[in-house]
Amino acid sequence: MKFSARGARNSFFELKDVGDASLGKLDYTSWFSIKAEILLPSGKIYTLNPQGAFHTSVSVLDGMKRIASLKFNWKGQIIIELENGGSYAFKRVGFFNYHYGVFSEHEHETAIVHQQFKIAEFSFSYQIETDDNYPEMGQPEFLLLLIYCCNYLHSRET
């Protein structure tokens, strides 16, 4: 499946499907914050809270219940661990013409995220392609989590 997300002021990103229907939003609490919220059209809100002194992990909360965690490793990857048992590695693929990839435990690339900087809007936009064989890849909250991962890695690379 294909999705797109467009940023506004790099503090707010909206995810849309191919038919341009809004699937959800990623909203950072302030300009340089790594704390954020995922807002779905149904009204459901997920909170992304950094953990630890160096913010090396992030908890994804549905109210008070943790549904996922992000852990940053020394290889420059983000390990996404879902409470239902799934685990994925989010990492940069390539050098000059790079993209971000989401890899299953068996090293199968389940999603590809292309990041593009829009100079006129001074913000990023994203094109996401997912593998339909992995149910998490079609969930808006998971896709918005990938945008969060892109922004986090990009902020550490510059």
TAMONOR-V512231 format. One line per field, one symbol per residue. ss: DSSP state (A for helix, B for strand, O for the rest). phi: phi as a letter, one per 40 degrees, with the letter a starting at -180 (. if undefined). burial: + if it has 24 or more other C-alpha atoms within 12 Angstrom, else -. A space follows every 50 residues. Layout:
BEGIN
ss = ???
phi = ???
burial = ???
END
This chain:
BEGIN
ss = OBBBBBBBOOOBBBBBBOOOOBBBBBBBOOOOOOOBBBBOOOOOBBBBBB BOOOOOBBBBBBOOBBBBBBBBOOOOOBBBBBOOOOBBBBBBBOOOOOBB BBBOOOOOBBBBBBBBBBOOOOBBBBBBBBOOOOAAAAOAAAAAAAAAAA AAAAAAAO
phi = .baaabcbgfbabbcbcccgccbibbbccadbcbcabbbbdcgcbbbbbc bgcbfcabcbbbgbccbabbbcbccgbbccbccchcabbbacbgbcbcab bbbcccgcccabbbbbcccccfacbbbbbbcccbcccccdcccccccdcd cccccccc
burial = ++++++++-++++++++-----++++++-----+++++++----++++++ -----++++++-----++++++----+++++-----++++++------++ ++++----++++++++-------++++++++----+++-+++++++++++ ++++----
END
